[in-house]
Amino acid sequence: MAVTEDKLSQVIPAEQITHFESGNEMAATAAAQINYHIMGYFPITPSTEVAQYLDQMKTRGLHDIQLIAADGEHGSAGICYGAAMTGARVVNATSSQGFLYMLEQLPTQSGTRFPMVLNLVTRAISGPLDIRGDHSDLYYGLNLGWVILTASTPQAVYDMNIMALKVAEHSDVRLPVIVAYDGFFTSHQKRKVQYFKENKVVQDFVGPNPNHQYPNIADPANPVTIGAHMGGDDLLNNHYQLSEALEKAGEVYEQVSREYAKLSGREYPTLDLYRMEDAEVAVFLLNSAGESAKDTVDALRAQGVKAGLVRPNIIRPFPTEAIRKAMKNVKALLVGERADSYGAQGSNLTHEIRSALQIDPENKTIVLSRIFGLGGKDFYADDAQAFFAAAIDAAEKGYAEKPFDYHGHYPGDPEFTIVSKPVTEPLKADTFKTGLINVAVDETTGRLNVKLPPLRQLTVKPHRLASGHGACPGCGALSAIELFLKGIEGDVVLLFQTGCAYVVTASYPYSSHKQTFVHNLFQNGAATVAGAVDAFYEMKRRGEIQVSDDVTFIMISGDGGMDIGMGAAVGTALRNHKMIILEYDNEGYMNTGSQLSYSTPMGHMTSTSGVGKAQKGKKGHHKDTAQILAACNIPYVFTATESNAQDLLKKAAKAQWYANNVGTAYGKILCACPLNWKSEDPKGNELVSAAVNSCFFPLYEIEQGITSITYNPEEKGKKIPVVEWLKGMGKTKHLLKDEEQLQAFEEEVERRWSRLKAKHENPEL
C-alpha cells in the first residue's frame, strides 16, 4: 500500500480504531461490517479462521450472516452460487486443495455474471501435503474469469475486502472477486491495523445491494432461465463480454481505490511501486514477500544501486500497461514467484510480464524468473539480496546467464526418497499371523462366528504403528485404530485420508507405519483404495505379481472426512470393492481446529458452532453414517469403541473376512478428543463408555442386512442418562442448563435407540 504503517496514526476522514489483528481476523471484520447475507464454507487450513471468527461474532450478535457449513468446498461453492443467484450478497474463504475442489464451479459463476467475494488464503497444493503458504493454488485461478486482488498485509486484507464488493457489484463489472493473501504469513501474523469504528461507514461505502436490479431467481413474478446451454457462436459472445467486463474491472478498481483512499487515508494503486522512479534493476513480487523486500531496496540504494520493487495489488485483469510504464528504464527485472508452471521455463506471471513488455518495441528489459518459497519456505533479506544480485548481473552483462531457476533448493539427502523412511524395520505377514483369531461361517445362519483369545494373548502381536508419533495426549483415535488392527491377521495396506491420524504418523522423511501406508485427500480416500484393491486382484489374476492372498486393504477416515468424502465412500460401497472403510469419529474437523462436521451432535460447541446469546451450538442432529452405508447393501457394517475391546476385536475380524471374501465392510469407532471435547486427557475411555451406556453411541452390527445389537446397556443394567455423558465434556456443559435443547437431544437419542432395537428384534426391517 502507498501509505506505510508508521503513518496510520495520522488523522483520516472517517473515525477508525487501531488494533493488532491478523489477516483472517480482518477479513472476518470486513465481512461482518458489510453484513453479507450468506457464507457457505468448509474448513481448511489456513482459511478456516475466517468462518470461526465470524461464528464468534455471530454468537455476540455482531452480524446477521447465515453461515452454512457445506459437505466440502465443491458444495460450499454451490451454496455461494445459489445464494448469489437470488441477488444476495455472498462471501467465502478457502485455501489450497479446497480451492481446487471448488474450481469446477467457479467459471459457472463468472460466466453467468453473479458477484461475490472469495478470500483465497494461499497455501501449497498437494502432493505431497504441505499446509503452509505459497501461490500454487492462486495460479489455478488465473483463467476463471474472476477479478483477483492481492493483499500483502492484514490491513490490506481488510481494505481490499471492502473494495472488492464494490468492484464486484459495479454495473460495468458484475463479476466475482478473489482477495488473495498469504497463508500464515498474512493470515495468522498480527500486525497494526485500523478498521472503521462504525459499520455504517463501510455499508455506505459499498452502497445498497444493487443485485435485485439484475436477473435473479428470487422473484416468481419475473421468471428467468440462468445457464441455458449455448452453442459455439453464443458462447464466444458470452466469453467476449466476460473478457470485456474483466478488463473494465481494472478501471473500476482504480476508481474504487481512489474513493477508498479519501475515506480511509490508505491508497492501493494498481501497482505498488517502491523507489521505481529511476530504477535500473527491479524485483517483482506478490504479497508479503514484496513487503519484506523493501528494506533490501533501501540498503541497495544506500550503496548507490538504482534498485526498485514492484508489487501488484491486482493481477486480474493483468496490469499490462502499468507494467510497461514501470519498466521503461529498467535494464533487468527478476520475477519471483511462489509457484511453478512446470516445464514452461518460468511461472505464469513471468510470461505475462514478458508478453506485456514485448508489445513495447522500445523496451529492452531482461526478465529473469525465480521460483521460491514453496510450501511456506520463509523469504529473508538475503533471499531478496540474491534476487537483486541476479538482476544486477544480467543488467551489467546485457543478458541473463540463467533466465529461469529455482531459488533456495538443495540437492537433498540421498538417504531419503519421496517414499518416507520407516522409523523401524517393516514387518511382514507372518509377524501378524498369530492363529489366535478364528473366523468361521455358521452353516445354519450363514453369518460369521468369531473366536477370540483373552486380550492379553493378543499382546504378542506387534503394534502396526510405531511409538513417537505426534498425537495429542489422550487422543483416542490412534489407540482405537491400533486396537482395531489387533483384530486383523496378516498384511495390510492402509490409506489414511487427510486428518489428525495421518498428520501425526507420517511426517516426511519419517513414518510411524510398519506396513504399507499411503495418503490421499479427504474427498477421495475410498475411491483411491477401490482402484488399488481392484488393480491388485487383477494383476494377481494375470500372474503379474506373486504375493499372499490375505492382504487386507483398509481406508481410514476421521476428523469429518466422511462428510467431504461421503460421495466417494458411497460410490465405493455401491460397487462393493473388497476393502474396509473405517471411520474414527471424534465429532468434528479436529485437524483444522475443531470446526463442526455433520458428525457433530446437536448443540455441541465447536469453533464454528459457538455458544452465546445469539446461538446455542450446532444446529441439527449428527449424521448416522453407519445407517447410510448399510443402505448401500454392503455385507457388513458395525459400530464400536475402545471401551468395549472384545466387541471391537470381534468386529474387526468379521470386517476382514468380509473384505477379503465378499465385498466392502464399514466400521465407525467413537474416539475421544480431549483437546476439542474439552475433557481431561485420561478420561477418554470413560467418556466413550458413557456414550455407549447412555445409548448415544449404540454398539451393533448389520451383517448381510440383519441388525444385531452387540451390547445392550439396558439388559446389562448399565444404562445411564445421556446427561451423564454430556457433563463430562466442556463442549456440552451448556446443554445441561438449557432444558428445551437438552430434551430435544435426549428425545433424538431415544428415538434412534428405539429404532435400532426394533431392527434387532425384527430381522426383516
VENLINHU-V812715 format. One record per run of one state. SS is the DSSP state (H for helix, E for strand, L for the rest). FROM is the first residue (numbers start at 1). TO is the last residue. If there is no record, write none. Layout:
{{SS,FROM,TO} {SS,FROM,TO}}
This chain:
{{L,1,4} {H,5,7} {L,8,15} {E,16,21} {L,22,22} {H,23,34} {L,35,37} {E,38,41} {L,42,47} {H,48,59} {L,60,65} {E,66,69} {L,70,72} {H,73,85} {L,86,89} {E,90,94} {L,95,95} {H,96,111} {L,112,116} {E,117,122} {L,123,137} {H,138,141} {L,142,146} {E,147,151} {L,152,153} {H,154,169} {L,170,176} {E,177,182} {L,183,190} {E,191,196} {L,197,198} {H,199,206} {L,207,210} {H,211,213} {L,214,219} {H,220,222} {L,223,231} {H,232,264} {L,265,270} {E,271,274} {L,275,280} {E,281,284} {L,285,286} {H,287,292} {L,293,293} {H,294,302} {L,303,306} {E,307,312} {L,313,313} {E,314,316} {L,317,319} {H,320,326} {L,327,331} {E,332,337} {L,338,347} {H,348,358} {L,359,365} {E,366,371} {L,372,373} {H,374,376} {L,377,380} {H,381,397} {L,398,403} {E,404,406} {L,407,420} {E,421,422} {L,423,428} {H,429,432} {L,433,437} {E,438,441} {L,442,447} {E,448,451} {L,452,454} {H,455,460} {L,461,464} {E,465,465} {L,466,475} {H,476,486} {L,487,491} {E,492,497} {L,498,499} {H,500,503} {L,504,505} {E,506,507} {L,508,509} {E,510,511} {L,512,512} {E,513,513} {L,514,516} {E,517,520} {L,521,521} {H,522,541} {L,542,551} {E,552,558} {L,559,560} {H,561,564} {L,565,565} {H,566,575} {L,576,579} {E,580,585} {L,586,588} {E,589,589} {H,590,592} {L,593,594} {E,595,595} {L,596,605} {E,606,606} {L,607,608} {E,609,609} {L,610,610} {E,611,611} {L,612,615} {E,616,616} {L,617,624} {H,625,630} {L,631,635} {E,636,641} {L,642,644} {H,645,661} {L,662,664} {E,665,670} {L,671,673} {H,674,677} {L,678,680} {H,681,693} {L,694,698} {E,699,703} {L,704,705} {E,706,711} {L,712,721} {H,722,726} {L,727,732} {H,733,737} {L,738,738} {H,739,761} {L,762,765}}
